[in-house]
Amino acid sequence: MTIERKIKSNGFVLIELLVVVMIVSILSSLILPALSKARERARQAVCMNNLKQIYIAFSMYTDDYEGFFPAYQDPFPEGYWLWMGRGWRILIGPYFVNINPYSYDKIKKRFSRPKDIFHCPSDKTAPTKWESTSYGYSMSFYHSPEQINQMDDKSYTYDKNKIFPTVGQKISQVAYPTKKIIIAEWLDNHTGGNNGWWSWEGSRNYLFVDGHVEFRKAKEILPANDGYPDINLTKNGILGKDIE
């Protein structure tokens, strides 16, 4: 037996190795995307569960405050207001942990961790912005329908000059509990984009007043008073609806 035959009989020849490598590559290209999608679906499920727990806290809040949703006229430090990651979570924070609702430092320390209930695991932006809050609270619940209908530009949603003072709204006033969104992810964290409520691109989890959560495309949300799928400025506020 020659040396060449001995090598062939004891192992793979180069062509066989290349075939094996090719097969492994093909299998990897088929399996890895599926695993990635499964992982993202799991994160999306965690995000939906976060919103359901937040809904429970909101329900307890409205029970304690005669049916009113969280609405404060900026009782916190300069620049601290209800919209997005500011203010609203401080008001419902006591329903998660036994802490002083007016203590910003304690809230920030407790709620800024990555695995917090206010942070979606797919959200790569929130950990460095908005105090790790992935979810925004609709202005329709702390401004009257009349006020909301006067806000025809997105700039009203981050107004610090208090042109429109907060006005507490009651859960009994909501006209379409199954169609009005109260809280949603600010960014489309699960579709690879970085679009907020002022874009018709992307998809996100939405929490409705009746407590159910849906994953919907931005294009499925009705245009708000500012022309975007912006649940802050829903036409007619809590008397209106965000989906058909």
N, C-alpha and C positions, 0 to 999 in steps of 0.2 A: 504494500500500500504506500503510495507516495504521500509526501507531506501535504500536498494540495488536497488530496482526497480525505486525509485525516482531518484537516481543518473543516472541510465541508460537512463531514459526518458528525462533527462535534458541536457545531453552532450554526448561526445564520450567516448566509452570504450577504453582501451589501444590499442587493436588490430586495431580499426578504426583509431586512431591517427597515429599508425605506418604505416598504408596503405597510409594515406594522406602525411606523411613525405616522404615515398618512391616515391609517384607520383610526388611530388614537386621536389625531387632530380633528377628523370628521366627527367622531363621537363627542369630543369636547365642545365643538362648535354647536352641536345639537343640544347637549345637556346643560352647559353653563348658562345660556340665556333662559332656559326653563327654570333653573335654580334661582337665577336673579329675579325673575318675575315672581316666583313663589315667595322669595324673601321680601319683595316689595309689597306683595299682597298681605303678608303677615304684619308688616309695618303699618300698612293702611288700616288693618283691623285694630291694631293697638290705638291708632289715631282715632278711629271711630269710637272705641271704648272710652278714650279720654273724654270725648265730647258727651257721651252718655253720662259719665260721672259728673261732668260740669253741669249737665242738665239737672241732675239730682240736687246739686248745690243751689242752683238757681231756683228750683222748686221750693226748697227749704227757705230760701231768702224771701220769696214772694209770700210764703205762708206766714213768716214772721213779721212782714211789713205790709199787712193788709192788702196783699195782692199786687203791690207795686214792684216793678223791676228796679234793679240798681240804677240810681240816678243821683249824682252829687254835683254841686257847683264848685268843683275844684277845691276841696278842703285840704289838699296835700301841698307839698312844696312846689315852688315855682316850676312851671313846665309840666306838672303832673296832671293829666286829664284822663277822661274815661276811655277815649277811643283807642282801639288796638290793644297793645300790651300794657296799657297804663290805666290805673284806677279801678276798673271793673273787677279785676281779680283780687284786689285788696278788699273789696266789699264782700266777696263770697269766700275769701280765704278762711275765715273762722269755721266754715262748714267742713273744711278738710283737716285743719289742725287747730288746737286750742291756743290761739295767739291773739294779741291785741290787734283789731282790724285797722287801727290808726297808726300802727308802728311800721313805717316804711322799711326801716333797716331790717327788722325781723322778717318781714314778708320777703324782701329781696333775698335775704340769706337763705330762707327756706325754699323759695320758689325758683331759684336760678339754676338748679341742678339739671343736667341733661335728661334724667329719667323722670322729671317732674310731670305731673298731670297736665300742665299747661304747655308742654313741649311735645310736638309730633316727632317721632324718631327719624322720619324721613326729611325733616326740616334742617338743612345745613346752614341756614342763615340766622335763624332765631338765637342760637347760642351766643352770638356776638352782637345781636341787636334786640331791641324790644324786651330786654330783661328775660330772655329765653321763652317768650310767649309766642306760640305759633298761631293762636286763634284770636280773631277780632270779634268784637261785640257790636252789633248793629246800633247805630245812632237812633234808629226808629223807636227804640225802647226807652230813650231818655230825652226825646224831643217830641213835641206834639205833631200830629199830621199836618197842621197848618204851617208849622215851622219847616218841616221836612220839604213841603211843596214849594217853599220859597228858596230852597237851596238847590240851585240848578248848575252848580259847578263843583268839581271834586275838591276844590280848595276849602270849601266849607267843612269838609270832614277832618281837616287838621287845623282849624281855626283856633288860635289861642286867645283871641281878643274878646271872646264871649259875646259875639253879636247876638247869638241866640242862646239865652240861658237854658240850662237843663230843666226839663219839665218831666216829672215822673209819670210813667204810663202804667196802666194796670192790665193784668193778664186778661181780665174780663172784657177789655176793650178790643182785643185782637180779633179781627174779623175772619181771618183764615188761618187757624192754628196749624193746619197741615200743609200750608203753602207759604207761610211767612217764616223766613230764616232769622234766627236770633244770633247765632254764632257760627263762624266758619273759619277754615284755614285761610290765612291771608295769601299765602303762595300756593302754586300748584305743585306741591312737593312730590307727588307720586308719578308725574309724567315727564320729569326731567327738565321742566321749565323753571323760570323764576318770575312768573307773572303774578301780579296782584289783582285786586278787585277792579282795577282800572284797565283791564285788558280782556278781550274776548277769546284769548287763548288759554289752554290748560284746563285741568279738572281738579276738583277738590272735594273734601268732605264738608257737608253742610248739616247743621243741627237746626231742626224746626221747632216751633213753639210747642207742638204736641209731644216732643221728646224723641221723635224718630230721626235717624241720621241717614243721609243719602250721599252717594258719591256721584257727582254730576259734572258735566262739561260746563264751562263758563257760558257757552253758546246757548245752553238750555235755560239760563237765568234771564228773566225779563229785564229790559232796559230800565234803569232807574232815572231819577230826575236829572242826573248829570250825563245821561246817555251811555253809561257803562253797566255791566252786570254787578252793580255796587249795592250790596244789601244794606248799606248805611242809609242811602237816600231812596229807598223804595217809594214809588209813587203812592201817595196817601199814607205813608208811614205804616203804623200798625193796622190801619184800616185797609191796607193794600196787600199784595201778594208778590212773591218773587218767582213763582213758577205757575204754569197753567194747570 
